[in-house]
Amino acid sequence: MPHATITGIDINPDAIAQARRADPSALSHYLVAGQLDPGERYDAILALAVFRHGLIEATSPECCGGILSFARFADGVARLDQCLEPDGWLALYNGHFRFADTCTAERYAVDAFRMTDHPPMTLLYGSDDLLIEGASDDEVLFRKLK
């Protein structure tokens, strides 16, 4: 997408500095922030390895609520939804929760695209913050309905 305006947001200043070095395009903007500005509008939002926590991966707790709760994930997804244009694309990959379990998912259609070459390396938890044994989630790309 050589003519697309790209906005990269991350809470880690080192990640933002690395992105700026790798992509010096005048159309690309990188910001250190914990969330999107609700006044901004996007045609696509990619949240890849965003809704996850290293402590969960390191300790595999039966309940993740004390580290990263489903409620926090659902709130984060709702905030992304507020910034996404109708017919826009939302990509969620390699997180600890399933988008389909959120209320926000009702406003989206699942695309057939799958990350078969790169399965997520993550544990999945339900809306009750409890580990879902043997679960996987290969749904990655969602189109916002009008």
C-alpha positions as CSV (number, residue, x, y, z in Angstrom):
1,M,0.0,0.0,0.0
2,P,2.5,2.6,-1.2
3,H,0.0,5.5,-1.0
4,A,-1.6,4.6,2.3
5,T,-1.2,6.8,5.4
6,I,0.0,4.6,8.2
7,T,-0.3,5.4,11.9
8,G,1.6,3.1,14.2
9,I,0.8,3.3,17.9
10,D,2.6,1.4,20.7
11,I,3.2,2.0,24.4
12,N,6.8,1.0,24.1
13,P,9.0,4.0,23.0
14,D,11.7,1.6,21.8
15,A,9.3,-0.2,19.4
16,I,8.2,3.2,18.0
17,A,11.8,4.3,17.5
18,Q,12.5,1.0,15.7
19,A,9.4,1.5,13.5
20,R,10.4,5.0,12.6
21,R,13.9,3.8,11.5
22,A,12.4,1.0,9.5
23,D,9.8,3.1,7.8
24,P,10.9,6.7,7.1
25,S,8.0,7.4,4.7
26,A,6.4,10.8,5.0
27,L,3.0,9.0,4.9
28,S,3.9,7.0,8.1
29,H,3.4,8.4,11.6
30,Y,4.4,6.6,14.8
31,L,3.2,7.6,18.2
32,V,3.9,6.4,21.7
33,A,0.4,5.9,23.2
34,G,-1.6,3.4,25.1
35,Q,-4.7,3.8,22.9
36,L,-6.2,5.4,19.8
37,D,-7.5,8.9,19.9
38,P,-11.3,8.4,19.7
39,G,-11.6,11.4,17.3
40,E,-9.4,9.6,14.7
41,R,-11.0,7.4,12.0
42,Y,-9.3,4.5,10.3
43,D,-10.1,2.2,7.3
44,A,-8.1,-0.6,8.9
45,I,-6.8,-1.4,12.4
46,L,-4.3,-4.1,13.0
47,A,-3.9,-5.3,16.6
48,L,-1.3,-8.0,16.2
49,A,0.1,-9.4,19.5
50,V,-1.5,-6.5,21.3
51,F,-4.1,-8.1,23.6
52,R,-1.7,-10.4,25.4
53,H,0.7,-10.3,28.4
54,G,4.1,-11.9,28.9
55,L,3.3,-12.8,32.5
56,I,0.3,-14.9,31.3
57,E,2.6,-16.8,28.8
58,A,5.3,-17.3,31.5
59,T,3.0,-18.5,34.2
60,S,-0.1,-20.1,32.4
61,P,-2.5,-19.2,35.2
62,E,-5.9,-20.9,35.3
63,C,-7.4,-17.4,35.8
64,C,-5.9,-14.4,34.0
65,G,-8.1,-11.7,35.5
66,G,-5.4,-10.4,37.9
67,I,-3.0,-9.8,35.0
68,L,-5.2,-9.0,31.9
69,S,-8.9,-9.5,32.1
70,F,-11.4,-10.2,29.4
71,A,-13.3,-7.1,30.5
72,R,-10.2,-5.0,29.7
73,F,-9.8,-6.8,26.3
74,A,-13.5,-6.2,25.5
75,D,-13.2,-2.6,26.4
76,G,-10.1,-2.2,24.2
77,V,-11.8,-3.9,21.3
78,A,-14.8,-1.5,21.7
79,R,-12.4,1.4,21.6
80,L,-10.9,0.2,18.4
81,D,-14.4,-0.2,17.0
82,Q,-15.2,3.4,17.7
83,C,-12.3,4.5,15.5
84,L,-13.0,2.1,12.6
85,E,-15.0,3.3,9.6
86,P,-17.9,1.2,8.4
87,D,-16.7,-1.5,6.0
88,G,-13.3,-1.1,7.6
89,W,-11.0,-4.0,8.5
90,L,-10.0,-5.1,12.0
91,A,-7.2,-7.7,12.3
92,L,-6.7,-9.3,15.7
93,Y,-4.0,-11.9,16.1
94,N,-2.0,-13.6,18.8
95,G,-4.0,-12.3,21.8
96,H,-5.3,-14.1,24.9
97,F,-9.0,-13.8,24.1
98,R,-11.4,-14.5,21.2
99,F,-13.0,-11.5,19.4
100,A,-16.1,-13.7,18.9
101,D,-16.7,-13.7,22.7
102,T,-17.2,-9.9,22.7
103,C,-20.4,-7.9,22.2
104,T,-18.5,-5.9,19.6
105,A,-18.1,-8.9,17.3
106,E,-21.9,-8.8,16.5
107,R,-21.2,-5.9,14.2
108,Y,-18.5,-7.7,12.2
109,A,-18.3,-10.4,9.5
110,V,-15.5,-12.9,9.8
111,D,-13.2,-13.1,6.7
112,A,-11.9,-16.4,5.5
113,F,-8.3,-15.3,5.9
114,R,-6.3,-17.4,8.3
115,M,-2.7,-17.3,9.6
116,T,-2.0,-20.9,8.8
117,D,1.8,-20.3,8.3
118,H,2.1,-18.7,11.6
119,P,-0.2,-20.2,14.3
120,P,-0.6,-18.0,17.4
121,M,1.7,-18.8,20.3
122,T,-0.7,-18.0,23.0
123,L,-3.0,-19.3,25.7
124,L,-6.7,-18.5,25.3
125,Y,-9.1,-17.4,28.0
126,G,-12.8,-17.1,28.1
127,S,-15.1,-14.2,29.1
128,D,-14.8,-15.5,32.7
129,D,-11.0,-15.1,32.6
130,L,-10.5,-18.8,32.9
131,L,-8.1,-20.8,30.7
132,I,-9.8,-22.7,27.9
133,E,-7.9,-25.9,27.6
134,G,-6.9,-27.0,24.1
135,A,-8.5,-24.0,22.5
136,S,-7.3,-22.2,19.4
137,D,-8.5,-19.2,17.5
138,D,-7.7,-18.9,13.8
139,E,-10.1,-16.1,13.1
140,V,-7.9,-13.1,12.3
141,L,-9.6,-10.6,10.0
142,F,-13.0,-9.0,10.5
143,R,-15.0,-6.6,8.3
144,K,-17.1,-4.0,10.1
145,L,-20.7,-4.0,8.9
146,K,-22.4,-0.8,8.0
